[in-house]
Amino acid sequence: MPSTGSTGLIAQDLEELLGRLAPEVCDVMGTLHGELWRSFNPEILELCRLRIASLQGDEVEKVRSPSGTAVAPEKVAAIRNWPDSLLFSEPERACLAVTEQFVGDVSSVTQSDIDALLVYFSPGQVQAFVSALLVLDQHQRLALGLRTVLSSKEEAS
């Protein structure tokens, strides 16, 4: 039985929900996510995934690690303070800055944001990173939305 967190939302991950509701979609997403974690630095992607979860207020996503990539616990604890924390490298800061812009308003990502990434990464790596951001952001929005809708339906029953 799924656990219910302090937010009142059912604590299930998207794969579990889709596995029940739309197994064919779950298979496609599994393949996509497998490629995502191979396309770019997995530790940076995990930091960005955690920041997305924090920005979206998703308590479930903040505590799970779908990639199996470990991030130092002190970095996880400092994710909200990444601009000022000495724990984060310059490439990580560049990626986290774009992540925040992307999640807040994707149209606000500018060429200067991309240029900041190009200081540390090749054009192909930047493309892989931005594609990964799209998948991570949409994955978490879909998971949060499904948990919210399903939780509301269960509470109404």
C-alpha positions as MATLAB code, in Angstrom:
seq = 'MPSTGSTGLIAQDLEELLGRLAPEVCDVMGTLHGELWRSFNPEILELCRLRIASLQGDEVEKVRSPSGTAVAPEKVAAIRNWPDSLLFSEPERACLAVTEQFVGDVSSVTQSDIDALLVYFSPGQVQAFVSALLVLDQHQRLALGLRTVLSSKEEAS';
ca = [
       0.000    0.000    0.000;
       1.405    3.437   -0.855;
       2.391    5.614    2.042;
       0.897    9.038    2.574;
       3.364   11.808    3.367;
       2.862   14.877    5.528;
       1.710   16.760    2.444;
      -1.309   14.470    2.148;
      -0.154   13.247   -1.271;
       0.201    9.577   -1.984;
       3.906    8.775   -1.932;
       4.287    6.844   -5.158;
       6.739    7.473   -7.910;
       5.674    8.030  -11.480;
       6.897    4.623  -12.645;
       4.677    2.881  -10.112;
       1.642    4.947  -11.097;
       2.210    4.546  -14.824;
       2.924    0.863  -14.405;
      -0.602    0.513  -13.061;
      -2.360    3.025  -15.300;
      -0.424    2.959  -18.585;
       2.257    0.249  -18.752;
       3.154    1.042  -22.377;
       3.938    4.655  -21.414;
       5.973    3.398  -18.468;
       8.118    1.263  -20.813;
       8.825    4.200  -23.138;
       9.657    6.476  -20.209;
      11.974    3.838  -18.756;
      13.923    3.707  -22.014;
      14.025    7.500  -22.225;
      15.301    7.821  -18.673;
      17.951    5.191  -19.251;
      19.300    7.256  -22.132;
      18.989   10.473  -20.153;
      21.333    9.315  -17.383;
      23.876    8.121  -19.971;
      23.752   11.335  -22.013;
      25.295   13.745  -19.505;
      27.150   13.846  -16.199;
      24.818   11.853  -13.899;
      25.885   13.644  -10.707;
      25.066   17.038  -12.211;
      21.756   15.698  -13.521;
      20.907   14.373  -10.075;
      21.687   17.773   -8.538;
      19.418   19.389  -11.112;
      16.691   16.810  -10.510;
      16.858   17.557   -6.795;
      16.691   21.295   -7.450;
      13.677   20.816   -9.725;
      11.950   18.827   -6.964;
      12.743   21.582   -4.484;
      11.445   24.309   -6.790;
       8.257   22.360   -7.481;
       7.739   21.575   -3.793;
       7.713   17.844   -4.508;
       8.640   16.095   -1.268;
       8.468   12.620   -2.837;
      10.940   13.441   -5.619;
      13.305   15.146   -3.164;
      13.996   11.879   -1.363;
      14.213    9.301   -4.138;
      17.182    8.638   -6.392;
      15.981    7.065   -9.625;
      19.364    7.181  -11.306;
      21.233    5.361   -8.570;
      23.704    8.235   -8.655;
      24.826    9.222   -5.212;
      25.298   12.881   -4.441;
      27.195   13.848   -1.325;
      24.679   14.404    1.508;
      26.177   17.817    2.257;
      25.466   18.893   -1.333;
      21.905   17.632   -1.074;
      21.458   19.631    2.144;
      22.932   22.747    0.500;
      21.014   22.552   -2.792;
      18.890   25.603   -1.966;
      22.059   27.625   -1.359;
      23.953   26.467   -4.423;
      24.801   30.015   -5.653;
      26.768   30.773   -2.480;
      27.837   27.347   -1.263;
      31.479   26.426   -1.788;
      30.404   22.797   -2.198;
      29.352   23.350   -5.803;
      31.750   23.570   -8.730;
      31.449   26.225  -11.426;
      30.084   23.730  -13.988;
      27.477   22.616  -11.433;
      26.521   26.245  -10.759;
      26.115   26.927  -14.480;
      23.818   23.904  -14.810;
      21.816   24.769  -11.691;
      21.362   28.359  -12.913;
      19.920   27.121  -16.207;
      17.785   24.614  -14.312;
      16.183   27.367  -12.244;
      15.529   29.485  -15.339;
      14.134   26.472  -17.191;
      11.745   25.435  -14.415;
      10.566   28.973  -13.702;
      10.002   29.987  -17.331;
      11.702   28.075  -20.100;
      11.377   31.084  -22.408;
      13.600   33.060  -20.028;
      16.624   30.862  -20.793;
      18.879   33.154  -22.792;
      21.832   32.738  -25.076;
      24.042   34.013  -22.250;
      22.779   31.128  -20.079;
      23.733   28.693  -22.833;
      27.077   30.448  -23.321;
      27.776   29.947  -19.594;
      27.297   26.205  -20.132;
      29.506   26.222  -23.229;
      32.427   27.391  -21.088;
      32.436   23.941  -19.451;
      30.706   21.647  -21.930;
      30.736   20.934  -25.671;
      27.728   21.952  -27.799;
      26.631   18.301  -27.891;
      26.845   18.055  -24.116;
      24.827   21.272  -23.739;
      22.176   19.873  -26.062;
      22.099   16.643  -24.040;
      21.825   18.639  -20.803;
      18.947   20.816  -22.025;
      17.142   17.737  -23.363;
      17.663   16.029  -20.011;
      16.259   19.080  -18.211;
      13.115   18.866  -20.293;
      12.649   15.200  -19.409;
      13.405   15.716  -15.711;
      11.103   18.720  -15.425;
       8.221   17.074  -17.262;
       8.684   13.805  -15.366;
       8.410   15.564  -12.038;
       5.448   17.704  -13.117;
       3.612   14.617  -14.353;
       4.399   12.668  -11.166;
       3.277   15.519   -8.927;
       0.129   16.058  -10.983;
      -0.828   12.380  -10.959;
      -0.221   12.043   -7.226;
      -2.311   15.137   -6.584;
      -5.209   14.006   -8.799;
      -5.178   10.441   -7.464;
      -4.921   11.654   -3.883;
      -7.904   13.962   -4.395;
      -9.939   11.091   -5.855;
      -9.055    8.776   -2.954;
      -9.896   11.454   -0.389;
     -13.283   12.043   -2.102;
     -14.140    8.310   -1.916;
];
